[in-house]
Amino acid sequence: MRAWQISGNFSIDGLACHGYADPKPGPGQVAIRVRAVSLNFRDLLVIRGLYSKKVPNPLTVCSDCAGEVAAIGEGVTRVKPGDRVCGIFMPAWIDGDIDESKARSALGAFAQGVLSTTAIFAESAVVPTPAHLSDVEAATLPCAGVTAWNALVSHGGLRMGETVLVQGTGGVSVFALKFAKALGARVIATSSSDAKIARLRELGADDTINYVATPDWEESARKLSGGRGVDHVIEIGGAATFNKSVRAVRMGGRISVIGNRADGAAEAPNLTAVLMKGVCVQGIFVGSRAMFEDMNRTIASSGLQPVVDRVFPFDAAANAFRYFETGSHFGKVVITGE
């Protein structure tokens, strides 16, 4: 087995590929032959040493993989060799509410990740891959897909005809756009790039705003929603954009806080406006296996396909992270297995 790991030198240059004996699944475990791994902003934070210093040393990076079951341990009944599966982001979060023990099982940080040729999972921590998706497409689901689904559906209760505002063109935002359209909602999407805005429209965005050309994009969003404000905001910018999202959302609306990419000083959150507008602010930390399975049913029935920007071979993993770091991608960046 080969694995890309970080070991003390927290930087992309500190990534190194190491070889190990092939792991064998124990009782209740499955060995997955990893065919594809997708990248998330969290992975960059881990690699830069900005997520936590309390990670295993060495640490195999990344949380999201798809592949096929290569071998099963004693007592495994949920899958069999040859089945196509995805691993879940938090192997301990099967259903119910999140808690500390579930959160600490998240892969690629406090637990070993999946940027390797083989990965071991508990049989309870894998889900079948939707049949119409390739492994490259399926690898985008465990974090970005489930996060968007949780925000809009599991906790968001999205209803047909509501309006969703999505920020940017990263994996979560593009999934949110696709899920919202599949469920009959209206989408307003923002980007700093006219070329990306054109692609957002191709994917079904009903209205788009270039937030560089229109710095007061929150006012434009309100106007586009008839002056009432949007029902849901997919908040990616965090402290840098939160107050604008509060102004864009309707009274009684919902803001799903998914990212916090603010650099330097930012406005203090306008808690008075949150209170006076009765806004529900929900933090979204991916989701459970049950949410993943619900999402996959909608993906399978609708034929929805993830958006993959670029694919890198396994040996070029560091270059994949360097490209991802530029922020020029639209949708997901994926690394294939050997």
C-alpha positions in Angstrom: 0.0 0.0 0.0 1.1 3.6 -0.7 -0.1 6.6 1.3 0.4 10.4 1.1 1.2 11.7 4.5 2.2 14.7 6.4 4.7 14.3 9.2 5.6 17.4 11.2 6.4 19.6 8.3 3.0 21.3 7.8 3.0 22.4 4.2 2.2 21.0 0.8 6.0 20.6 0.3 5.9 18.4 3.5 3.6 15.8 1.8 5.4 12.6 1.1 4.3 9.2 -0.3 5.3 6.2 1.8 4.9 2.5 1.2 3.5 0.0 3.7 2.4 -3.6 3.8 -1.2 -4.0 2.6 -3.6 -3.8 5.6 -6.0 -6.6 6.3 -9.5 -6.1 7.4 -10.3 -7.3 10.9 -13.7 -8.6 12.2 -16.4 -6.2 11.0 -14.1 -4.3 8.7 -13.7 -3.9 5.0 -10.7 -3.1 2.9 -11.4 -0.6 0.1 -9.3 -0.4 -3.0 -9.3 3.4 -3.3 -10.0 4.5 -6.9 -10.5 8.2 -6.3 -10.1 10.8 -3.5 -11.5 14.4 -3.6 -10.0 17.4 -1.9 -11.7 19.8 0.6 -10.6 23.1 2.0 -10.3 21.4 5.4 -7.6 19.2 3.9 -5.5 22.3 3.1 -6.0 23.5 6.7 -4.7 20.2 8.0 -1.7 20.2 5.7 -0.8 23.8 6.6 -1.0 23.0 10.3 -3.9 25.4 10.7 -6.6 22.8 11.6 -5.0 21.2 14.7 -1.5 20.4 15.9 -2.9 17.3 17.7 -3.0 15.0 14.7 -1.3 11.6 14.3 2.3 11.7 13.2 2.5 10.7 10.4 -1.0 11.4 9.2 -2.5 10.1 6.0 -4.4 13.1 4.6 -7.9 13.6 3.1 -11.3 12.3 4.1 -13.3 11.5 0.9 -12.8 8.4 -1.1 -14.6 6.0 -3.5 -13.6 2.6 -4.7 -14.4 -1.0 -4.5 -14.4 -3.6 -1.7 -11.2 -5.6 -2.0 -11.6 -7.9 1.1 -13.9 -8.3 4.1 -13.3 -9.4 7.6 -15.1 -11.9 9.7 -18.8 -11.2 10.2 -19.2 -8.6 7.5 -22.7 -8.7 5.9 -23.4 -5.2 4.6 -21.0 -5.5 1.6 -19.1 -8.1 -0.4 -15.9 -8.0 -2.4 -16.3 -6.1 -5.7 -19.0 -3.8 -4.4 -18.5 -0.1 -5.3 -18.6 2.0 -2.1 -17.8 5.4 -0.6 -16.4 5.9 2.9 -18.3 8.2 5.2 -16.6 11.4 6.6 -17.1 10.5 10.3 -17.1 6.7 10.7 -18.7 7.0 14.1 -21.7 9.1 13.0 -24.2 6.7 11.7 -27.4 8.5 12.7 -28.9 10.9 15.2 -27.3 14.1 16.4 -23.5 14.8 16.3 -21.5 14.6 19.5 -17.8 14.9 20.4 -17.0 11.3 19.9 -18.6 11.3 16.5 -16.8 14.5 15.5 -13.4 13.2 16.5 -13.8 10.2 14.2 -13.6 12.5 11.2 -11.0 11.2 8.7 -7.9 13.0 7.7 -7.4 14.9 10.9 -7.7 13.1 14.3 -8.1 9.8 12.4 -6.0 8.5 9.5 -7.2 9.7 6.1 -7.8 8.0 2.8 -5.2 9.4 0.3 -3.8 5.9 -0.1 -4.2 2.9 -2.4 -6.1 0.9 0.3 -8.2 2.1 3.2 -9.8 0.1 6.0 -13.3 1.0 7.2 -15.8 -0.5 9.6 -18.5 -2.1 7.5 -21.0 0.4 9.1 -18.9 3.3 7.7 -19.4 2.7 4.0 -22.3 3.4 1.6 -23.0 2.0 -1.9 -22.0 4.2 -4.7 -24.9 5.4 -6.9 -24.7 3.2 -10.0 -24.7 6.0 -12.6 -21.6 7.7 -11.0 -18.0 7.0 -11.8 -15.6 6.6 -8.9 -14.2 10.0 -9.6 -17.7 11.6 -9.3 -18.6 9.5 -6.2 -15.4 10.6 -4.4 -16.9 14.1 -4.2 -19.9 13.0 -2.1 -18.7 12.3 1.5 -17.9 15.8 2.6 -19.1 18.4 0.1 -22.2 16.6 -1.1 -23.4 15.5 2.4 -22.6 19.0 3.8 -24.8 20.7 1.2 -27.6 18.1 1.7 -27.5 18.5 5.5 -27.6 22.3 5.2 -30.6 22.4 2.8 -32.5 19.2 3.5 -31.7 17.4 6.7 -31.6 20.5 8.9 -32.7 23.1 6.3 -36.1 21.5 5.4 -35.9 23.1 1.9 -39.3 23.3 0.2 -40.2 23.7 -3.4 -40.3 27.3 -4.5 -38.0 28.6 -1.8 -34.9 30.7 -2.7 -31.4 29.7 -1.9 -28.4 32.0 -2.1 -25.1 30.1 -2.7 -21.7 31.8 -2.4 -18.9 31.0 -4.8 -18.2 27.9 -7.0 -16.5 25.5 -4.6 -17.7 21.9 -4.0 -20.4 22.6 -1.4 -21.8 25.6 -3.2 -22.1 23.7 -6.5 -23.7 20.8 -4.8 -26.2 23.1 -3.0 -27.1 24.6 -6.4 -27.7 21.2 -7.9 -29.7 19.9 -4.9 -31.8 23.1 -4.7 -32.7 22.9 -8.4 -33.5 19.1 -8.2 -35.9 19.9 -5.3 -37.7 22.7 -7.1 -36.1 25.7 -5.4 -34.8 28.9 -7.0 -31.1 29.7 -6.8 -29.2 33.0 -6.7 -25.4 32.3 -7.0 -22.4 34.6 -6.5 -18.9 34.6 -7.9 -16.1 37.0 -8.6 -15.6 35.6 -12.1 -17.9 36.3 -15.1 -16.7 33.0 -16.7 -17.7 31.1 -13.6 -21.0 32.9 -13.5 -21.7 31.7 -17.0 -21.1 28.1 -15.8 -23.4 28.7 -12.8 -26.1 29.6 -15.2 -25.5 26.5 -17.3 -26.0 24.5 -14.1 -29.4 26.1 -13.6 -28.8 29.2 -11.4 -31.8 31.4 -11.9 -29.9 34.6 -11.0 -26.2 35.4 -10.6 -24.3 38.3 -9.0 -20.6 39.2 -9.6 -19.7 40.3 -6.0 -16.6 42.2 -7.3 -18.7 44.3 -9.8 -21.5 44.5 -7.2 -19.9 44.9 -3.7 -23.4 45.3 -2.2 -24.4 41.9 -3.4 -26.7 41.4 -0.4 -28.9 44.2 -1.6 -29.1 42.7 -5.1 -30.1 39.4 -3.6 -32.9 41.1 -1.7 -34.1 42.8 -4.8 -34.0 39.5 -6.7 -36.1 37.9 -4.0 -38.8 40.6 -4.4 -37.4 42.7 -1.5 -38.3 40.0 1.0 -34.9 38.4 1.3 -33.8 34.8 0.5 -35.0 31.7 2.4 -31.6 30.0 2.8 -28.0 31.2 2.6 -25.1 28.8 2.1 -22.5 30.8 4.0 -18.9 29.9 2.9 -17.0 33.1 3.6 -17.7 33.1 7.4 -16.8 36.3 9.2 -16.0 38.1 6.0 -19.5 37.7 4.6 -21.7 36.8 7.5 -23.3 40.3 8.0 -24.0 40.5 4.3 -25.8 37.2 4.5 -27.8 38.4 7.5 -28.9 41.4 5.4 -29.7 39.1 2.4 -31.8 36.6 4.3 -35.5 37.1 5.0 -37.0 37.4 8.4 -37.2 33.9 9.9 -34.8 32.6 7.2 -31.8 30.3 7.6 -28.1 30.8 7.3 -26.0 27.6 7.1 -22.4 28.4 8.2 -20.1 26.0 6.4 -16.8 27.9 5.9 -14.8 30.6 7.6 -12.3 31.9 5.1 -11.9 35.5 6.4 -8.3 36.8 6.3 -7.5 39.5 8.8 -10.0 41.8 10.3 -13.7 41.4 9.7 -16.9 43.0 11.0 -18.2 41.8 14.3 -21.3 39.6 13.7 -24.5 41.7 13.8 -26.3 39.7 16.4 -28.9 42.4 16.9 -30.0 41.9 13.3 -30.0 38.1 13.8 -32.2 38.5 16.8 -34.6 41.1 15.3 -35.0 39.1 12.1 -35.4 35.8 13.9 -32.7 34.2 11.7 -31.8 30.6 12.3 -28.0 30.3 12.1 -26.9 26.7 11.9 -23.4 25.4 11.8 -23.0 22.5 9.5 -20.2 19.9 10.1 -20.8 17.5 7.2 -23.4 14.8 8.3 -24.2 11.3 9.2 -24.4 8.0 7.2 -28.2 8.3 7.3 -28.0 11.7 5.6 -25.5 10.3 3.0 -28.0 7.5 2.2 -30.9 9.9 1.9 -28.9 12.1 -0.4 -27.8 9.1 -2.5 -31.5 8.2 -3.1 -32.1 11.6 -4.5 -29.0 11.5 -6.6 -29.9 8.1 -8.0 -33.5 9.0 -8.8 -32.7 12.4 -10.3 -29.6 11.2 -12.2 -27.7 14.2 -10.6 -24.0 14.3 -11.4 -21.3 16.1 -9.4 -19.2 18.7 -11.1 -15.5 17.7 -11.3 -13.1 20.5 -12.3 -9.9 18.6 -12.7 -8.4 15.1 -12.1 -4.8 14.4 -11.0 -3.0 11.1 -10.9 -2.0 9.6 -7.6 1.7 10.4 -8.0 0.8 14.1 -8.6 -1.1 14.6 -5.3 1.0 17.5 -4.2 0.3 19.3 -7.5 -3.4 18.7 -7.0 -3.2 20.5 -3.7 -1.2 23.4 -5.3 -3.9 23.8 -7.9 -6.6 23.5 -5.3 -4.9 26.2 -3.2 -5.2 28.7 -6.1 -9.0 28.7 -5.7 -9.4 28.7 -9.5 -11.4 25.4 -9.6 -15.1 25.2 -10.3 -16.6 22.3 -8.4 -14.3 19.5 -7.1 -10.7 18.5 -7.6 -10.0 14.8 -7.5 -7.0 12.5 -7.3 -7.2 9.0 -8.8 -5.9 5.8 -7.3 -2.9 4.0 -8.8 
